């Protein structure tokens, strides 16, 4: 059995082995965790595809490899003693083609008399179908584990293909028990059952593509996933340090997530000419409904109803009217996305920043959006996000408001074209215009600041969008079903 | 439930129907006084008399022609053709006349007749008396084709064939005549066109007919014991009508199909089933369809050569392993 780098998401092309829990010669049982994988902002555990002994570890910890790469080889069955394993890892002899022994011509064919030679020639291709196929497989697999893995994908039976499509499986994660590692229908069925069991056990293991992307999600690559990943990483571009004395200060090495964030921020700033625009919003109506349902909401949902789902709801509605801000720049064109996949920036403290995505957020009510935000925030902090939770975002909300900031100039989450920062809401004296003259009232007021990509739209378009968001927040008759 | 031989089950089925319906008559070479060349009609002359159990001259064309005329005029004749190889001299009457009469008369004339014959190899009769000719007959629209493997099915399906309003070719495998099996007492009729799942497995579906059924069953046991491969075995029992529902259902369960045919390879019935399965179940198949057949050569009379020609359990096992491994 080969343990492969699983497909970790629609657009994720590689992963890094963080560490091995097992070493060569260790026995494993099916589904036992054998190593941890990191990709982008997710780490996950890789279970053993079956019982056996680890005979090879091909990718040492800390190494980044492409999806589908063989990470380790597990030998199943009684023959796999540790001693045999060591020998085998030292000399990975490919199986001989074995055409002569494995694929004798059918006996009826051999027994055919000369008088039938014409019919024999005509009939040879069909007659030898079943015997020729294994021979070809055997020859093809002499290229070593990688070649065998590729062949596994090339020779899938109709039943396996159909099951994989129905369950949206990535077959790279399925170990084949058939001839030359071919994946059989039973392998797939058992994989599906194992996956379900594993999922029920709440283990953060999901070496599968969890769901098909929407049309919108499939178009733009996930922000960090799209980053080209050279084998040797180039340093993050920035001004050269000015001959600083080396011994002064403390060097804090970047964590993986810090490095990825840094790379992404630099790339975004280089890619998109950012323009910042901000509007001041009176949250009076939002506050009223929040106060009305506050206790009941908290009691039922277990968390407080914040401004964010209201802002998200207003943004989604406004984006439907200003679709150029719900788009991606693709070459000389703007790709407009058919739905709003709302990315929500979630701070993980020392662990960094992630922006999981709520798909088709425009279809959600404020209450549903509140639940969705609470869900991804909670899963982010529990490190239980799946790769596809990050895929397909089309617009991002960044919320610094809890710290009472006045205004934030956010950096666009590529390949999106705009990002909105929600800053602190504070009570302020506000001039209210009425038919009986102006008056001063105390109102909850906050700033919404949007950075937009000036390649995609101009200031007037962005300003009109912000004005729409503001008016929606200030004038909507919010009704919340607790 | 009685233990009967395959040949006694033929006589039992005949007797059951002759008692039930006075229009049922039997004619053929040596069927009466001699009790049949294969002793499958012993006792019928005594019970039903020379008027209903008739020995005929050695002319197969005359026998099937007489049966056709008898069927047209109200009897339900059963022909004993002796060796099925002799269909070769009967095709004009069987293929051009009997098979087409109901169609060409717009249903005004039906031919409720049965042609029994001893089919297949395994008894060292040589190239002209050992053929499995069910695939010859299967190519002719208008004929029903039955080929049971077990005594119980012989009795029940012969009864159903005799009651059928249309011509039925009833193939008895001559090497099975001496085999024994349970045959229900009393009236026993098995609907034509129903295959029988005689072993249920999970890994591969083996479809067989007549003599190949016990061999497939033996192969399934060997596969289970020696290789841990759990095979389903289907006894087709009838080629026309063909029980595609059972075949498709069982192949869908295992994802793999092996057909085991005694007839020569080219255009054998397994090819037809392969075609149906490939068309209907393509997305359920987990491997290529494999046919195990007799080679496309005339059969030998020598023991060792005939044994080498016919599919046997070892060959079935090897074919299945190549598919399932």
HADDOCK unambig.tbl for C-alpha pairs under 7 A between the chains (distance, minus, plus):
assign (segid A and resid 108 and name CA) (segid B and resid 294 and name CA) 6.46 0.50 0.50
assign (segid A and resid 108 and name CA) (segid B and resid 295 and name CA) 3.87 0.50 0.50
assign (segid A and resid 108 and name CA) (segid B and resid 296 and name CA) 6.75 0.50 0.50
assign (segid A and resid 109 and name CA) (segid B and resid 295 and name CA) 6.62 0.50 0.50
assign (segid A and resid 112 and name CA) (segid B and resid 296 and name CA) 6.90 0.50 0.50
assign (segid A and resid 112 and name CA) (segid B and resid 297 and name CA) 6.39 0.50 0.50
assign (segid A and resid 130 and name CA) (segid B and resid 288 and name CA) 6.82 0.50 0.50
assign (segid A and resid 130 and name CA) (segid B and resid 290 and name CA) 6.78 0.50 0.50
assign (segid A and resid 157 and name CA) (segid B and resid 285 and name CA) 6.55 0.50 0.50
assign (segid A and resid 157 and name CA) (segid B and resid 286 and name CA) 4.94 0.50 0.50
assign (segid A and resid 157 and name CA) (segid B and resid 287 and name CA) 5.93 0.50 0.50
assign (segid A and resid 158 and name CA) (segid B and resid 282 and name CA) 6.29 0.50 0.50
assign (segid A and resid 158 and name CA) (segid B and resid 283 and name CA) 4.58 0.50 0.50
assign (segid A and resid 158 and name CA) (segid B and resid 284 and name CA) 6.24 0.50 0.50
assign (segid A and resid 158 and name CA) (segid B and resid 285 and name CA) 5.67 0.50 0.50
assign (segid A and resid 158 and name CA) (segid B and resid 286 and name CA) 6.25 0.50 0.50
assign (segid A and resid 159 and name CA) (segid B and resid 283 and name CA) 4.79 0.50 0.50
assign (segid A and resid 159 and name CA) (segid B and resid 284 and name CA) 4.27 0.50 0.50
assign (segid A and resid 159 and name CA) (segid B and resid 285 and name CA) 5.03 0.50 0.50
assign (segid A and resid 159 and name CA) (segid B and resid 286 and name CA) 5.17 0.50 0.50
assign (segid A and resid 160 and name CA) (segid B and resid 286 and name CA) 6.73 0.50 0.50
assign (segid A and resid 162 and name CA) (segid B and resid 283 and name CA) 6.07 0.50 0.50
assign (segid A and resid 178 and name CA) (segid B and resid 325 and name CA) 5.68 0.50 0.50
assign (segid A and resid 179 and name CA) (segid B and resid 325 and name CA) 5.60 0.50 0.50
assign (segid A and resid 184 and name CA) (segid B and resid 286 and name CA) 6.48 0.50 0.50
assign (segid A and resid 185 and name CA) (segid B and resid 286 and name CA) 5.96 0.50 0.50
